[in-house]
Amino acid sequence: MIKNLGQKSSILNQYISEIRDSEIQKDSMRFRRNLERIGEIFGYEISKTFNYDEEEVITPLGAANVPVLKEYPVLIPVLRAGLPMHRGLQNVFDKSESAFISAYRQVEKNEKFVINVEYVSTPNLSGKNIILADPMVATGSSIVAAYKQLINNGKIKHLHIIIAIASGEGIEYLKKHLPSKNITIWVGAIDAELTAQAYIVPGLGDAGDLAFGSKE
């Protein structure tokens, strides 16, 4: 299931516009904060799909019955670019466990690239709701590679994938290579063009570099 939150006007679109803006991007702290706020919005929307129990809360003036979250999801950023969105998710789900996964492109001599998953650290994921955060999805290969690693750590109850900006080609790749059940893809914007070098156009550039500085 694909949920494109950017199709409806909301403050999310303001944050998407700012992470795209080449002038605003010069302020790396603001870039990270906007990704964090995008993560918070996705987290809030996903929270509506979870189960709640009614709990009696004692106030200074009496008692109130309030629906409270029955089970917290496991939060997983794709390192390193997913870290700001992960922080936003933590602001929403402050009792959640976290896992971490590193997936990156390795460019070969023929200019093609392969996706390497180099580091995975997770709790047991059996029966858990999972939120996997990656701000940019170009080809979709890194998400599929991450998913294949995660299912080695237990049978996931439901996987929510949150993406700030994706290419249309990447979304189609995810639909083709991920199971059709128990997975929801949440996206802020879908761009039509993907270059031969697998860069999203208009996209925003390299989210990891913009958030944390360039790498060799």
ABEGO torsion letter per residue (X at the ends): XBBBAAABBBAAAAAAAAAABAAAAABAAAAAAAAAAAAAAAAAAAAAABBBBBBBBBBAAEBBBBBBBABBBBBBBBOAAAAAAAAAAAAABAABBBBBBBBBBBBBAAGBBBBBBABBBBBBABGBBBBBBBABBBAGAAAAAAAAAAAAAEBBABBBBBBABBBAAAAAAAAAABBABGBBBBBABBBABBBAAGBBOAEAEBAAAAAAEBBX
